[in-house]
Amino acid sequence: MKNFPILNLQPSQFYLSEAKLQAIEVWFNPQDLAGFEPIAVKYLDGQWIVVDGHSRLFVAYQKGLEALPVILEEEDWNWDFYRFCVEATKEKRIVSIADLATRRLPQDLYEVKWIGWCQAIFDKYFSKKE
């Protein structure tokens, strides 16, 4: 795919890691996207969602870019889990990457509030129990 409008992508997470953002800000150059890994997206239930790359997407948005290269996610992920995450994100009134500006967390809190939440939800509703 070509460049896609940043604000037209629905996030699938509702927190960002401050450590990840700081690391990206070190190398990110909005004038040179030659080495920029495209943002992984999926068209799901009538909308384009971010599958991977929320932190890079946010830094690009903060630097004033309006569009970025994206790549269609073709892996067979658990899309029901992603649907659940997108709905939870929307319930928190996050409908674009701009809405994550106030949801930056130190790494330790990010691990608990986002990674921990994902693991608990996945284990409760989506893991295949034998």
C-alpha positions in Angstrom: 0.0 0.0 0.0 1.0 3.6 -0.4 1.0 6.3 2.2 -2.2 6.4 4.3 -3.7 9.3 6.3 -2.5 8.9 9.9 -5.7 10.2 11.5 -7.8 7.7 9.5 -6.2 4.7 11.3 -8.1 3.3 14.4 -5.6 2.4 17.2 -6.0 -1.1 18.7 -4.3 -0.1 22.0 -5.0 2.6 24.5 -1.6 3.2 26.1 1.9 4.0 24.8 5.3 3.3 26.3 7.2 6.4 27.1 10.5 4.4 26.7 9.5 3.2 23.2 8.5 6.8 22.2 11.8 8.2 23.4 13.8 5.5 21.5 11.9 6.2 18.3 12.4 10.0 18.6 16.2 9.4 18.6 16.2 7.9 15.0 13.0 9.2 13.5 13.5 11.8 10.7 10.2 13.1 9.3 12.1 14.4 6.2 13.5 10.9 5.3 11.2 7.9 5.5 13.5 5.7 3.4 14.3 3.3 6.2 10.9 3.6 7.9 9.2 0.3 8.4 5.6 0.6 7.3 2.8 0.5 9.9 1.0 -2.8 9.9 -2.8 -2.3 9.3 -5.8 -4.5 8.7 -9.2 -3.7 7.3 -11.5 -5.1 9.9 -15.3 -4.5 10.3 -15.3 -1.6 7.9 -12.3 0.3 9.2 -8.6 0.4 9.0 -7.0 -0.6 12.3 -3.4 -0.4 13.5 -2.0 -3.9 14.1 1.6 -2.9 14.9 3.5 0.3 15.0 1.4 2.5 17.3 4.5 4.1 18.8 6.1 4.9 15.4 2.7 6.2 14.2 2.4 8.5 17.3 5.9 9.9 16.9 5.2 10.6 13.2 2.0 12.4 14.1 3.7 14.4 16.8 6.4 15.5 14.2 3.6 16.8 11.9 3.3 14.1 9.3 -0.2 13.6 7.9 0.4 10.3 6.1 2.7 7.3 6.4 3.6 4.1 4.5 1.4 1.2 5.7 1.5 -2.5 4.9 -1.5 -4.8 4.9 -1.1 -7.4 7.7 -1.5 -10.8 6.1 -0.7 -13.0 9.1 -3.6 -15.0 10.6 -3.8 -13.3 14.0 -6.6 -13.8 16.4 -8.8 -11.1 14.8 -11.5 -11.5 17.4 -9.0 -10.5 20.1 -8.1 -7.4 18.0 -11.8 -6.6 17.7 -12.1 -6.7 21.5 -9.1 -4.4 21.8 -10.5 -2.0 19.3 -13.8 -1.9 21.1 -12.1 -1.3 24.4 -10.1 1.5 22.8 -13.2 3.1 21.4 -14.9 2.9 24.8 -12.1 5.1 26.1 -12.8 7.6 23.3 -9.7 6.7 21.3 -10.5 6.9 17.6 -7.2 8.2 16.2 -3.5 8.2 17.2 -3.9 11.8 18.3 -6.1 10.6 21.2 -3.1 8.7 22.7 -1.3 12.0 23.6 -2.4 11.8 27.2 -1.9 8.1 27.5 1.8 7.8 27.6 3.2 5.7 30.5 6.5 4.8 32.1 7.6 1.3 31.0 6.7 -0.3 34.3 3.2 1.0 34.2 2.9 0.2 30.5 3.8 -3.4 31.3 1.0 -3.6 33.9 -1.7 -1.5 32.3 -1.4 -2.5 28.7 0.6 -5.7 28.4 -0.9 -7.1 31.6 -4.4 -6.1 30.4 -3.9 -7.8 27.0 -2.6 -11.0 28.6 -5.5 -11.2 31.1 -8.1 -10.5 28.4 -6.5 -13.0 26.0 -6.2 -15.7 28.7 -9.8 -15.1 29.9 -11.6 -15.0 26.6 -9.4 -16.0 23.7 -6.9 -18.7 24.7 -7.7 -22.2 23.6 -8.1 -24.3 26.7 -7.3 -28.0 26.3 
